[in-house]
Each structure stands twice: as C-alpha cells, then as structure tokens.
Amino acid sequence: MIALRLALIGAGVMAFVFALRTGTEWVRWVGIACLAGALLIRLVERLRKPR
C-alpha cells in the first residue's frame, strides 16, 4: 500500500506542476484527485489498524 500511495503522490505532483506550466485546468484536477486518493488510502489504513 505504501508503494501505491507514493505512486499516487508522485503522479499528483507531476500532474499539478504540468498543469501550472501549461495552464490546462483538467490536468490540475487530476493531480488534486491523485493526492486526495493517497490521503484517503492513508485514512482507511489508519481506521483498519487495531489499537
């Protein structure tokens, strides 16, 4: 799961930077969605861990 989270974060940052340089609006939202997905995976992992 850590590899998936890191891949999502990397893809999100790259998409966001690409969108800022080109001015493409939809690519920016793809980057934001990737980062939100990585945060959602982190939240699910924390909730599933037994205390």
C-alpha positions, 0 to 999 in steps of 0.5 A, a space after each residue: 500500500 505504501 508503494 501505491 500511495 507514493 505512486 499516487 503522490 508522485 503522479 499528483 505532483 507531476 500532474 499539478 506542476 504540468 498543469 501550472 506550466 501549461 495552464 490546462 485546468 483538467 490536468 490540475 484536477 487530476 493531480 488534486 484527485 491523485 493526492 486526495 486518493 493517497 490521503 484517503 488510502 492513508 485514512 482507511 489504513 489508519 481506521 483498519 489498524 487495531 489499537 
